[in-house]
Amino acid sequence: MVVHCSAGVGRSGTFICADICIYMLDDILKVNIAEVVKGIRKQRAYSIQTSEQYLFCYDIVLEYAQKRGLIPHNVNMAQMLAIG
């Protein structure tokens, strides 16, 4: 699979992070998105450039986990991040 945006870091990094996290959920049923981002940034500096891209990774993981029945559908982003 090849993924690339104009600079190859922002949107590409976001997609790659989401993909890795989904595979982790399928494989070991847990994921640490912050650690995945750190790992990606070791290989490609500045990956996932904006807070919106970072939160989008969380949103993708949340929706995927809900669709797989791993967490309840009534859990929202604020609850998942323990910020609300």
N, C-alpha and C positions, 0 to 999 in steps of 0.2 A: 504494500500500500504506500502511496506517495501522497503527502499532504504538504501544501506550501501556500503561504500568503505572500504579500509583497516583500517583507523583510525576513520572513521565515521564523518569526519568534512569537508574535502576539497571538493571532488567531490560530496559527499552526500549533503553537505550544498548548493552547487551550484545548484543541481537538485531541492532541496527543495525550494530554493529562487525563481527559475524560475517558479516552480509550483504555489507558493503563488502569485507571480506577475501576472501570467496569470489569475488566479481566480479573482484577484483584478480588472484587466482590464475588465473582463467579467461582474463583479458585479457593480463597481462604475466608470468605464472608466478612472481611473487614478491610478498611482502607484508611490511610492517613493522607489526606489530600495535600496538606502542607509539606509532608515528607516527599510525596511524589513530585511536587513542584520543585523542591530543592534538588532532587535527583535529576530532573530534566534540565534545570539551570546549570548543573555541573557540566552537562554535555552541550548545552546551547544557552549562552548567557542571554539574559533579558527575556527569556520565554515567559509567557503570560504577563503582559506588560501593565494591564490596568486592573483596578479593583473589580470592575465589571466582569472582566474575563475570569478572574479568580473566583468570584461568586457564581459565575455561570458554571464552573466546574462543580461546585457544591450543588447547584440546582440540578444538573444532569445526574449526579450521583444519587441525590435524593429521589428524583423521579424514577430512576432505574430501580433503586432499592424498593420503592413502593410498588412498582409494577411487578417485581419479583416476589412480593409478599414478605420481604425481609424486615420492613418497618411499616407501621400503620399509615393509612392514607391521611389521617388527620394531623400528622406531624408536618409542621411548616418549616421554612428556612430559619426563622428566628429561634424556634425550639431546637432545631438541629445544631445551630451554632451557639446555643445557650446565651443569646443576647437579648431576649425579649421575654 
